[in-house]
Amino acid sequence: MVLAAKNNKFIGNLGETLAKNYLRRLGYAILAANFRVGHKELDLIAAKNGRVVFFEIKTRMHDNLAPEECLADKQTRRLKSAL
């Protein structure tokens, strides 16, 4: 169990690094990573063309789900409350 948790953390960190690099290539400025609001966390906050955008990064080792299917309703509510 501990090994799986460490592997998940590694994969999550890798996904966030890849996302940051991708967003930078698209012209976004990364304002914050792993920004905490109480017990809630926003993975990435970035800006481009005068707009601030909040990103929840989900890294998967398979393609079984569409990106919008990866967030449970509870997670969506928590993200909204963090904003």
DSSP file (Angstrom, degrees, kcal/mol; ACC not computed):
  #  RESIDUE AA STRUCTURE BP1 BP2  ACC     N-H-->O    O-->H-N    N-H-->O    O-->H-N    TCO  KAPPA ALPHA  PHI   PSI    X-CA   Y-CA   Z-CA
    1    1 A M     >        0   0    0      0, 0.0     4,-2.2     0, 0.0     5,-0.2   0.000 360.0 360.0 360.0 -43.7    0.0    0.0    0.0
    2    2 A V  H  >  +     0   0    0      1,-0.2     4,-2.3     2,-0.2     5,-0.2   0.902 360.0  51.1 -64.2 -40.9    2.8    2.4    0.9
    3    3 A L  H  > S+     0   0    0      1,-0.2     4,-2.4     2,-0.2    -1,-0.2   0.906 109.6  49.9 -63.0 -41.9    4.6    1.6   -2.4
    4    4 A A  H  > S+     0   0    0      2,-0.2     4,-2.7     1,-0.2    -1,-0.2   0.903 110.2  50.6 -63.8 -40.6    1.4    2.3   -4.4
    5    5 A A  H  X S+     0   0    0     -4,-2.2     4,-2.2     2,-0.2    -2,-0.2   0.902 111.4  47.9 -64.6 -40.7    0.9    5.6   -2.6
    6    6 A K  H  X S+     0   0    0     -4,-2.3     4,-2.3     2,-0.2    -2,-0.2   0.896 112.3  49.5 -65.6 -39.9    4.5    6.7   -3.4
    7    7 A N  H  X S+     0   0    0     -4,-2.4     4,-2.7     2,-0.2    -2,-0.2   0.913 110.5  49.8 -65.5 -42.7    4.1    5.6   -7.0
    8    8 A N  H  X S+     0   0    0     -4,-2.7     4,-2.7     2,-0.2    -2,-0.2   0.902 110.9  50.0 -61.2 -41.3    0.8    7.6   -7.2
    9    9 A K  H  X S+     0   0    0     -4,-2.2     4,-2.7     2,-0.2    -2,-0.2   0.916 111.4  48.9 -63.1 -43.6    2.5   10.6   -5.8
   10   10 A F  H  X S+     0   0    0     -4,-2.3     4,-2.4     2,-0.2    -2,-0.2   0.929 113.1  46.5 -60.9 -46.6    5.4   10.3   -8.3
   11   11 A I  H  X S+     0   0    0     -4,-2.7     4,-2.5     2,-0.2    -2,-0.2   0.904 112.7  50.5 -64.4 -41.3    3.0    9.9  -11.2
   12   12 A G  H  X S+     0   0    0     -4,-2.7     4,-2.2     2,-0.2    -2,-0.2   0.922 111.4  47.4 -61.9 -44.9    1.0   12.9   -9.9
   13   13 A N  H  X S+     0   0    0     -4,-2.7     4,-2.2     2,-0.2    -2,-0.2   0.893 111.6  51.3 -63.7 -39.8    4.1   15.1   -9.6
   14   14 A L  H  X S+     0   0    0     -4,-2.4     4,-2.6     1,-0.2    -2,-0.2   0.924 109.6  50.2 -62.1 -44.8    5.2   14.0  -13.1
   15   15 A G  H  X S+     0   0    0     -4,-2.5     4,-2.4     1,-0.2    -2,-0.2   0.892 110.2  49.5 -61.5 -40.9    1.8   15.0  -14.5
   16   16 A E  H  X S+     0   0    0     -4,-2.2     4,-2.4     2,-0.2    -1,-0.2   0.888 111.2  49.5 -67.3 -38.0    1.9   18.4  -12.9
   17   17 A T  H  X S+     0   0    0     -4,-2.2     4,-2.3     2,-0.2    -2,-0.2   0.926 112.3  47.5 -65.2 -44.5    5.4   19.0  -14.2
   18   18 A L  H  X S+     0   0    0     -4,-2.6     4,-2.4     1,-0.2    -2,-0.2   0.902 112.1  50.5 -62.5 -40.5    4.4   18.0  -17.7
   19   19 A A  H  X S+     0   0    0     -4,-2.4     4,-2.8     2,-0.2     5,-0.2   0.916 109.6  50.1 -64.4 -43.6    1.3   20.2  -17.5
   20   20 A K  H  X S+     0   0    0     -4,-2.4     4,-2.4     1,-0.2    -2,-0.2   0.934 112.2  47.3 -60.1 -46.0    3.3   23.2  -16.3
   21   21 A N  H  X S+     0   0    0     -4,-2.3     4,-2.1     2,-0.2    -1,-0.2   0.910 113.0  48.9 -62.7 -42.1    5.8   22.8  -19.2
   22   22 A Y  H  X S+     0   0    0     -4,-2.4     4,-1.4     2,-0.2    -2,-0.2   0.927 111.4  48.7 -62.5 -46.7    2.9   22.4  -21.7
   23   23 A L  H  <>S+     0   0    0     -4,-2.8     5,-2.6     1,-0.2     4,-0.2   0.886 109.6  52.7 -63.4 -39.2    1.1   25.5  -20.4
   24   24 A R  H ><5S+     0   0    0     -4,-2.4     3,-1.7     1,-0.2    -1,-0.2   0.915 106.5  53.0 -61.5 -42.4    4.3   27.5  -20.6
   25   25 A R  H 3<5S+     0   0    0     -4,-2.1    -1,-0.2     1,-0.3    -2,-0.2   0.817 106.3  54.3 -62.6 -28.8    4.8   26.5  -24.2
   26   26 A L  T 3<5S-     0   0    0     -4,-1.4    -1,-0.3    -5,-0.1    -2,-0.2   0.461 128.3 -99.5 -82.9  -1.4    1.3   27.7  -24.9
   27   27 A G  T < 5S+     0   0    0     -3,-1.7     2,-0.2     1,-0.3    22,-0.2   0.553  74.6 142.1  98.0   8.4    2.2   31.1  -23.5
   28   28 A Y      < -     0   0    0     -5,-2.6     2,-0.6    -6,-0.1    -1,-0.3  -0.571  45.3-138.5 -80.7 145.4    0.7   30.8  -20.0
   29   29 A A  E     -A   47   0A   0     18,-2.9    18,-2.2    -2,-0.2     2,-0.7  -0.924  19.8-131.7 -98.9 125.5    2.6   32.2  -17.0
   30   30 A I  E     +A   46   0A   0     -2,-0.6    16,-0.3    16,-0.2     3,-0.1  -0.690  27.9 177.3 -80.3 117.0    2.4   29.9  -14.0
   31   31 A L  E     -     0   0A   0     14,-2.7     2,-0.3    -2,-0.7    15,-0.2   0.810  63.2  -7.2 -89.6 -34.9    1.3   31.9  -11.0
   32   32 A A  E     -A   45   0A   0     13,-1.8    13,-2.6     3,-0.0     2,-0.4  -0.986  53.2-153.4-160.9 151.7    1.2   29.1   -8.4
   33   33 A A  E    S+A   44   0A   0     -2,-0.3    11,-0.2    11,-0.2    10,-0.2  -0.994  82.2   3.1-129.8 139.7    1.4   25.4   -8.0
   34   34 A N  E    S-     0   0A   0      9,-2.9     2,-0.4    -2,-0.4     9,-0.2   0.911  82.5-173.4  53.3  47.4   -0.3   23.3   -5.3
   35   35 A F  E     -A   42   0A   0      7,-2.1     7,-2.9    -3,-0.1     2,-0.4  -0.599  10.2-145.6 -77.1 124.3   -1.9   26.4   -3.9
   36   36 A R  E     -A   41   0A   0     -2,-0.4     2,-0.4     5,-0.2     5,-0.2  -0.759  22.2-178.7 -99.5 136.5   -3.7   25.7   -0.6
   37   37 A V  E >  S-A   40   0A   0      3,-2.7     3,-2.2    -2,-0.4     2,-0.3  -0.895  73.3 -57.0-126.8  97.8   -6.9   27.3    0.6
   38   38 A G  T 3  S-     0   0    0     -2,-0.4    44,-0.0     1,-0.3     0, 0.0  -0.533 121.2 -19.5  63.5-123.7   -7.5   25.7    4.0
   39   39 A H  T 3  S+     0   0    0     -2,-0.3    -1,-0.3    -3,-0.1     2,-0.2   0.417 123.9  92.2 -92.6   0.7   -7.7   21.9    3.4
   40   40 A K  E <   -A   37   0A   0     -3,-2.2    -3,-2.7    38,-0.1     2,-0.4  -0.620  59.3-157.5 -97.1 155.2   -8.3   22.5   -0.3
   41   41 A E  E     -A   36   0A   0     -5,-0.2     2,-0.5    -2,-0.2    -5,-0.2  -0.996  12.7-155.2-136.8 136.8   -5.7   22.6   -3.1
   42   42 A L  E     -A   35   0A   0     -7,-2.9    -7,-2.1    -2,-0.4    -8,-0.2  -0.952  15.1-150.9-104.7 124.0   -5.6   24.1   -6.6
   43   43 A D  E    S+     0   0A   0     -2,-0.5    -9,-2.9    12,-0.4     2,-0.4   0.955  73.1   2.8 -63.6 -52.7   -3.0   22.2   -8.6
   44   44 A L  E     -AB  33  55A   0     11,-2.0    11,-3.1   -11,-0.2     2,-0.5  -0.998  53.5-167.3-138.7 140.7   -2.1   25.1  -11.0
   45   45 A I  E     +AB  32  54A   0    -13,-2.6   -14,-2.7    -2,-0.4   -13,-1.8  -0.998  25.4 167.1-122.5 125.8   -3.0   28.7  -11.3
   46   46 A A  E     -AB  30  53A   0      7,-2.7     7,-3.5    -2,-0.5     2,-0.4  -0.894  21.6-146.6-136.8 163.7   -1.9   30.3  -14.6
   47   47 A A  E     +AB  29  52A   0    -18,-2.2   -18,-2.9    -2,-0.3     2,-0.3  -0.983  17.9 164.6-135.6 146.6   -2.5   33.5  -16.6
   48   48 A K  E >  S- B   0  51A   0      3,-2.1     3,-1.8    -2,-0.4   -20,-0.1  -0.928  70.4  -2.0-158.5 134.8   -2.6   34.3  -20.2
   49   49 A N  T 3  S-     0   0    0     -2,-0.3     3,-0.1     1,-0.3   -21,-0.0   0.855 130.4 -52.1  53.0  40.3   -4.0   37.3  -22.1
   50   50 A G  T 3  S+     0   0    0      1,-0.2     2,-0.4     0, 0.0    -1,-0.3   0.549 114.2 114.3  78.1   6.8   -5.2   39.0  -18.9
   51   51 A R  E <   -B   48   0A   0     -3,-1.8    -3,-2.1     2,-0.0     2,-0.5  -0.913  56.5-144.7-114.2 139.0   -7.2   35.9  -17.7
   52   52 A V  E     -B   47   0A   0     -2,-0.4     2,-0.4    -5,-0.2    -5,-0.2  -0.872  20.0-167.6 -99.8 132.2   -6.4   33.8  -14.7
   53   53 A V  E     -B   46   0A   0     -7,-3.5    -7,-2.7    -2,-0.5     2,-0.5  -0.960  11.4-147.7-125.5 137.8   -7.1   30.1  -15.1
   54   54 A F  E     -B   45   0A   0     -2,-0.4     2,-0.4    -9,-0.2    -9,-0.2  -0.895  16.6-162.5-106.4 131.5   -7.3   27.3  -12.5
   55   55 A F  E     -B   44   0A   0    -11,-3.1   -11,-2.0    -2,-0.5     2,-0.6  -0.946  15.7-161.8-120.8 133.2   -6.2   23.8  -13.4
   56   56 A E        -     0   0    0     -2,-0.4     2,-0.5   -13,-0.2   -14,-0.1  -0.967  23.7-149.2-104.9 117.5   -6.9   20.5  -11.7
   57   57 A I        -     0   0    0     -2,-0.6     2,-0.5     2,-0.0   -41,-0.1  -0.777  16.0-176.2 -95.8 127.7   -4.3   18.0  -13.1
   58   58 A K        -     0   0    0     -2,-0.5     2,-0.5   -43,-0.1    12,-0.0  -0.979   5.9-165.4-123.2 117.4   -5.2   14.4  -13.3
   59   59 A T        -     0   0    0     -2,-0.5     2,-0.3     2,-0.0   -47,-0.1  -0.900  10.7-178.2-105.8 126.2   -2.5   12.0  -14.5
   60   60 A R        -     0   0    0     -2,-0.5    -2,-0.0     1,-0.1     3,-0.0  -0.915  31.5-148.1-124.2 149.2   -3.6    8.5  -15.6
   61   61 A M  S    S+     0   0    0     -2,-0.3     2,-0.3     2,-0.0    -1,-0.1   0.366  88.4  41.4 -93.7   3.5   -1.6    5.5  -16.7
   62   62 A H  S    S-     0   0    0      3,-0.0     3,-0.2     0, 0.0    -2,-0.1  -0.923  73.5-132.2-142.9 167.2   -4.5    4.5  -19.0
   63   63 A D        +     0   0    0     -2,-0.3    -2,-0.0     1,-0.2    -3,-0.0  -0.127  65.4 118.9-112.9  35.3   -7.0    6.2  -21.3
   64   64 A N  S    S+     0   0    0      2,-0.0     2,-0.4     1,-0.0    -1,-0.2   0.742  70.0  50.7 -75.5 -21.9  -10.2    4.6  -20.1
   65   65 A L  S    S-     0   0    0     -3,-0.2     5,-0.1     2,-0.0    -5,-0.0  -0.894  80.4-121.8-120.3 146.2  -11.8    7.9  -19.0
   66   66 A A    >   -     0   0    0     -2,-0.4     3,-2.0     1,-0.1     4,-0.5  -0.527  38.8-108.0 -74.0 152.2  -12.4   11.2  -20.7
   67   67 A P  G >  S+     0   0    0      0, 0.0     3,-1.5     0, 0.0     4,-0.4   0.870 119.5  54.7 -52.3 -40.9  -10.8   14.1  -18.8
   68   68 A E  G 3  S+     0   0    0      1,-0.3     3,-0.4     2,-0.2    -2,-0.0   0.684 102.6  58.6 -69.8 -14.6  -14.2   15.4  -17.7
   69   69 A E  G <  S+     0   0    0     -3,-2.0    -1,-0.3     1,-0.2    -3,-0.0   0.535  89.1  75.0 -87.7  -6.9  -15.0   12.0  -16.2
   70   70 A C  S <  S+     0   0    0     -3,-1.5     2,-0.6    -4,-0.5    -1,-0.2   0.668  81.5  75.1 -82.5 -17.2  -12.0   12.0  -13.9
   71   71 A L  S    S-     0   0    0     -3,-0.4     2,-0.1    -4,-0.4    -1,-0.0  -0.856  73.8-143.9-100.4 123.0  -13.4   14.5  -11.4
   72   72 A A     >  -     0   0    0     -2,-0.6     4,-2.2     1,-0.1     5,-0.2  -0.407  29.3-108.0 -74.5 159.3  -16.1   13.3   -9.0
   73   73 A D  H  > S+     0   0    0      1,-0.2     4,-2.5     2,-0.2     5,-0.2   0.878 121.0  55.2 -55.5 -40.0  -18.9   15.7   -8.0
   74   74 A K  H  > S+     0   0    0      1,-0.2     4,-2.2     2,-0.2    -1,-0.2   0.909 107.9  48.6 -61.6 -42.7  -17.3   16.0   -4.5
   75   75 A Q  H  > S+     0   0    0      2,-0.2     4,-2.5     1,-0.2    -1,-0.2   0.905 110.2  51.6 -64.4 -40.8  -14.0   17.1   -6.0
   76   76 A T  H  X S+     0   0    0     -4,-2.2     4,-2.4     1,-0.2    -2,-0.2   0.917 110.2  48.7 -61.9 -43.8  -15.7   19.6   -8.3
   77   77 A R  H  X S+     0   0    0     -4,-2.5     4,-2.2     1,-0.2    -1,-0.2   0.903 111.1  50.3 -62.9 -41.2  -17.5   21.1   -5.3
   78   78 A R  H  X S+     0   0    0     -4,-2.2     4,-1.5     2,-0.2    -2,-0.2   0.907 110.3  49.6 -64.7 -41.3  -14.3   21.3   -3.3
   79   79 A L  H  X S+     0   0    0     -4,-2.5     4,-1.1     1,-0.2     3,-0.2   0.927 111.0  49.7 -63.0 -44.1  -12.5   23.1   -6.2
   80   80 A K  H  < S+     0   0    0     -4,-2.4     3,-0.4     1,-0.2    -1,-0.2   0.889 109.5  51.2 -62.2 -38.6  -15.3   25.6   -6.6
   81   81 A S  H  < S+     0   0    0     -4,-2.2    -1,-0.2     1,-0.2    -2,-0.2   0.789 104.3  58.3 -71.3 -25.3  -15.3   26.3   -2.9
   82   82 A A  H  <        0   0    0     -4,-1.5    -1,-0.2     1,-0.3    -2,-0.2   0.774 360.0 360.0 -71.9 -25.5  -11.5   26.9   -3.0
   83   83 A L     <        0   0    0     -4,-1.1    -1,-0.3    -3,-0.4    -2,-0.2   0.483 360.0 360.0 -78.5 360.0  -12.1   29.6   -5.6
